[in-house]
Amino acid sequence: MATYRIKHITRYTYNAAVIDSANQIMLYPIEDEFQEVKNHTLVISCNPPIDVYEDFFGNRAGLFTIVIPHHELNIFSEIEVTTHPITPPPDNISAEDQWNHVNTMRDEYAYLDFFIKESFHKSNEVLTEVNDRLNFSLTPFQVAMNMSSFVYSQFEYKQGITSVETKIDEVWNLKAGVCQDFAHILLVMLRMAGIPARYVSGYICPRNKDLRGEGATHAWVDAYIPHHGWIGLDPTNNCIVSDRHVRLAVGRNFSDCTPVKGTYKGPSEHTLEVSVSIENGAIKTADINESAPFFTYQVRNQNSETNSYRRYLEMQQQQQQQ
């Protein structure tokens, strides 16, 4: 059992005043037998009312709107959470029985989304690697661990070469990326193998500086293991998710779990900065007020007539025309 205090700041700054900023936040930690939320403080610029609801996947999400003109949007989340050790799946049930169980789940409504295979150009190459590791004499958990090990060993952990918009084909070609890219590759491979899998967003907490990405936001994959349930696999670190992983949300992919997303009326040029500070007793990452943001993303557009609200409407129209 471990207790963590996590501060998470998201800051948007705009080069001119914006209005009608409508946002969704997924910053409410999951609460179950493995994770207890002791305290949660959420402070947002202009103190808008937050409409909190439960989404299709059981996550708590919040909606808020800031109507008045503003040049900056700050979202401050501070949580105190206790995590409990996670037990590995039992190995006393035959592989054949477990694979038969997985096959019966394909038509179950609760798992349909987690079987869906993604379409992309390099799918045949990925499928070849999946088939090389798909041994039905092994349990689904053993196969999933083998695939997680493949991603860990074959992909280089390298920051700054991908973004949230990087497609899986590019990640596959680069053989490099960060946690969300490792999770995306493993997610695709597990579904190709017929194992239901879902994307998980959260944090990985510091201890001995032995894990990639610790002290920051993180992403990994849940695989469904028969007679056990969902178990987290972290391909970035080639490990089973432990009490050092704090979960925020689960979904089909990254877009279902994005911590903050929204739209506004105004110039599209803006800067996004994200900072995270995690404390665990004597172990503490750099103070959030003293450290530089671990993530910065800038959107530049010289066309002053372009704004995020117009882009959002155009995207919706394109989707409706397809």
C-alpha positions in Angstrom: 0.0 0.0 0.0 1.3 3.5 -0.9 -0.1 7.0 -0.5 0.7 9.8 -3.0 -0.1 13.4 -3.2 -0.2 14.6 -6.8 -0.5 18.1 -8.2 -1.4 18.5 -11.8 -1.5 21.9 -13.5 -2.8 22.5 -17.1 -2.3 26.0 -18.4 -3.5 27.5 -21.7 -2.3 30.9 -22.7 -3.7 32.8 -25.8 -2.2 35.6 -27.8 -5.5 37.5 -27.7 -8.6 37.3 -25.6 -10.9 34.3 -26.2 -14.5 33.6 -25.2 -16.9 30.7 -24.8 -14.3 28.2 -23.7 -16.1 24.9 -23.4 -14.0 22.0 -21.8 -14.1 18.4 -20.7 -11.8 17.3 -17.9 -10.9 13.7 -16.9 -8.9 14.4 -13.8 -11.0 12.4 -11.3 -9.1 9.4 -10.1 -10.8 6.0 -10.4 -12.0 4.6 -7.1 -12.2 0.8 -6.5 -10.6 -1.9 -4.4 -7.1 -1.0 -5.7 -7.3 2.7 -5.4 -8.8 5.0 -2.7 -9.2 8.8 -3.2 -8.6 10.5 0.2 -8.9 14.1 -1.0 -9.3 15.9 -4.3 -9.1 19.7 -4.9 -9.9 21.2 -8.3 -9.5 24.9 -9.0 -10.2 26.4 -12.4 -9.8 30.0 -13.7 -12.9 32.2 -13.1 -14.4 29.4 -10.9 -16.9 28.1 -13.4 -19.5 25.6 -12.2 -18.5 22.0 -13.1 -21.1 19.4 -14.3 -19.7 16.1 -13.2 -21.0 12.9 -14.8 -20.1 9.2 -15.4 -19.2 8.4 -19.0 -19.9 5.1 -20.9 -16.7 3.5 -19.5 -17.4 4.3 -15.9 -15.0 7.3 -15.7 -16.0 10.5 -13.8 -15.7 13.5 -16.1 -16.4 17.2 -15.7 -17.8 19.8 -18.1 -17.4 23.6 -17.7 -17.7 26.7 -19.8 -16.0 30.1 -19.4 -18.1 32.7 -21.3 -16.3 35.9 -20.5 -13.1 37.1 -22.3 -9.9 35.6 -20.9 -6.2 35.4 -22.0 -5.3 32.3 -19.8 -7.0 29.2 -18.6 -5.5 27.4 -15.6 -6.8 24.0 -14.3 -5.2 23.0 -11.0 -5.9 19.5 -9.7 -4.5 18.1 -6.4 -5.2 14.6 -5.2 -4.3 12.4 -2.3 -4.7 8.7 -3.2 -3.8 5.4 -1.7 -3.1 2.5 -3.9 -3.0 -1.2 -3.1 -0.9 -4.1 -4.5 -2.3 -5.9 -7.5 -2.4 -9.7 -7.6 -1.2 -11.4 -10.8 -3.7 -13.7 -12.6 -3.9 -17.3 -11.3 -2.0 -19.9 -13.3 -4.1 -22.9 -12.3 -6.6 -22.7 -15.2 -5.7 -24.2 -18.5 -4.8 -22.1 -21.5 -7.5 -23.8 -23.6 -10.2 -23.0 -21.1 -9.1 -19.3 -20.9 -8.9 -18.9 -24.7 -12.4 -20.5 -25.0 -13.6 -18.0 -22.4 -12.1 -15.0 -24.3 -13.9 -16.2 -27.5 -17.3 -16.2 -25.8 -16.8 -12.6 -24.8 -16.6 -11.2 -28.4 -20.4 -10.7 -28.6 -20.8 -9.4 -25.0 -21.9 -5.7 -25.1 -19.5 -4.7 -22.3 -16.4 -5.8 -24.3 -17.3 -5.1 -27.9 -15.3 -1.8 -28.0 -12.2 -3.5 -26.7 -12.0 -6.1 -29.4 -12.2 -3.6 -32.3 -9.1 -3.7 -34.5 -7.7 -0.4 -35.8 -7.2 0.1 -39.5 -3.8 1.4 -40.6 -1.3 1.0 -43.5 1.3 -1.1 -41.5 -1.3 -3.5 -40.1 0.1 -6.5 -42.0 3.6 -6.0 -40.5 2.2 -5.7 -37.0 0.0 -8.8 -37.6 3.1 -10.8 -38.5 4.7 -9.9 -35.2 1.5 -10.8 -33.4 1.2 -14.2 -35.1 4.9 -15.0 -34.2 4.0 -14.6 -30.5 0.4 -16.0 -30.6 0.9 -19.4 -29.0 -2.4 -20.9 -27.8 -0.6 -23.3 -25.5 0.2 -20.2 -23.4 -2.4 -18.4 -21.4 -3.8 -15.0 -22.7 -1.8 -13.4 -19.8 1.4 -15.0 -20.9 0.8 -14.0 -24.5 0.0 -10.4 -23.5 3.2 -10.2 -21.4 5.3 -11.5 -24.4 3.8 -8.8 -26.5 4.5 -6.1 -23.9 8.1 -7.4 -23.8 8.3 -7.1 -27.6 7.2 -3.4 -27.5 9.6 -2.6 -24.6 12.6 -4.2 -26.4 11.9 -3.1 -30.0 10.9 0.5 -29.4 13.2 3.2 -28.1 11.8 5.5 -25.3 12.5 8.9 -26.8 10.8 12.2 -26.0 10.1 14.9 -28.5 9.7 12.9 -31.7 6.0 12.2 -31.4 2.9 14.0 -30.2 -0.7 13.1 -29.3 -1.5 13.5 -33.0 1.1 11.0 -34.2 -0.4 8.0 -36.0 0.4 4.4 -35.3 2.1 4.0 -38.8 4.6 6.7 -37.9 5.3 5.2 -34.5 5.8 1.8 -36.1 8.2 3.2 -38.6 10.1 5.2 -36.0 10.3 2.3 -33.6 10.4 5.0 -30.9 8.2 7.3 -28.9 6.8 7.8 -25.4 4.4 6.1 -23.1 1.3 6.8 -25.1 3.0 5.4 -28.2 4.1 2.3 -26.4 0.5 1.8 -25.1 -1.0 2.4 -28.5 1.2 -0.3 -30.1 0.5 -2.8 -27.4 -3.3 -2.1 -27.6 -3.3 -2.8 -31.3 -1.3 -6.0 -30.9 -3.5 -7.4 -28.1 -6.7 -6.8 -30.1 -5.1 -8.5 -33.2 -4.4 -11.5 -30.9 -8.1 -11.6 -29.8 -7.4 -10.3 -26.3 -9.7 -7.4 -25.3 -7.6 -4.4 -24.4 -8.3 -0.8 -23.2 -6.2 2.3 -22.9 -5.5 3.7 -19.4 -4.3 7.2 -18.5 -2.9 8.2 -15.1 0.4 8.8 -13.3 3.5 6.8 -12.5 4.9 7.6 -9.1 8.6 8.0 -8.2 10.5 5.7 -5.9 14.0 4.7 -7.0 14.2 6.4 -10.4 14.0 3.0 -11.9 11.0 3.5 -14.2 10.7 5.4 -17.4 8.4 8.4 -17.1 8.0 8.4 -13.4 6.8 11.6 -11.7 4.6 12.5 -14.6 1.4 11.6 -16.4 1.6 8.1 -17.9 -0.3 5.7 -20.1 -0.5 1.9 -20.3 -2.9 -0.9 -21.3 -5.4 -3.1 -19.5 -5.8 -6.6 -20.8 -8.8 -8.7 -19.9 -7.7 -12.0 -18.4 -10.3 -14.8 -18.0 -11.2 -15.7 -14.4 -9.3 -12.7 -13.2 -10.5 -9.5 -14.9 -8.6 -6.4 -16.1 -4.9 -6.3 -15.4 -2.6 -3.4 -16.3 0.5 -3.9 -18.5 3.0 -1.1 -18.8 5.0 -1.7 -22.0 7.1 1.4 -21.4 8.6 -0.4 -18.4 7.9 -4.0 -19.3 6.0 -4.6 -16.0 2.6 -5.4 -14.6 0.9 -2.3 -13.3 1.6 -1.9 -9.5 0.7 0.3 -6.6 3.0 2.9 -8.2 0.5 3.5 -11.0 -2.4 5.9 -10.3 -5.3 5.6 -12.7 -7.4 8.5 -14.0 -9.5 7.0 -16.8 -9.9 4.0 -19.2 -11.3 3.9 -22.7 -10.9 2.6 -26.2 -8.0 4.9 -27.0 -6.3 8.1 -26.0 -9.1 10.3 -27.1 -11.5 8.6 -24.6 -9.1 9.4 -21.7 -7.7 12.9 -22.6 -7.2 14.7 -19.2 -8.3 18.1 -20.7 -9.9 18.9 -24.1 -12.1 21.6 -25.4 -12.8 24.4 -27.8 -13.2 28.2 -27.7 -13.9 31.2 -29.9 -10.9 33.3 -30.7 -7.4 33.1 -32.4 -6.2 29.5 -32.8 -2.6 30.5 -31.7 -2.1 29.3 -28.2 0.4 27.5 -25.8 -0.4 24.5 -23.7 1.8 23.8 -20.6 1.4 20.8 -18.3 3.2 20.4 -14.9 3.0 17.5 -12.5 4.5 17.1 -9.0 4.2 13.8 -7.0 5.1 13.3 -3.4 5.4 10.0 -1.6 6.6 10.6 2.0 10.3 11.4 1.7 10.3 11.1 -2.1 9.1 14.1 -3.9 9.5 15.4 -7.5 10.6 19.0 -8.0 8.1 21.4 -6.6 5.5 22.3 -9.2 6.0 26.1 -8.7 9.7 25.9 -9.1 10.0 23.4 -12.0 9.5 24.0 -15.7 6.5 22.3 -17.4 7.4 18.7 -18.4 5.1 19.2 -21.5 4.7 22.3 -23.7 2.8 22.4 -27.0 2.4 25.5 -29.2 -0.1 26.1 -31.9 0.9 28.8 -34.3 -1.3 30.2 -37.1 -0.8 33.5 -38.8 -4.4 33.5 -40.2 -6.2 35.6 -37.6 -9.6 34.5 -39.0 -8.9 30.9 -38.0 -10.1 29.8 -34.6 -10.7 26.6 -32.8 -14.5 26.9 -32.8 -14.5 27.2 -36.6 -12.2 24.2 -36.9 -14.5 22.3 -34.6 -17.6 23.1 -36.7 -15.7 22.2 -39.9 -14.6 18.8 -38.4 -18.2 18.0 -37.4 -19.5 18.9 -40.9 -16.9 16.7 -42.5 -17.8 13.8 -40.2 -21.5 14.2 -41.1 -20.7 14.2 -44.8 -18.8 10.8 -44.6 
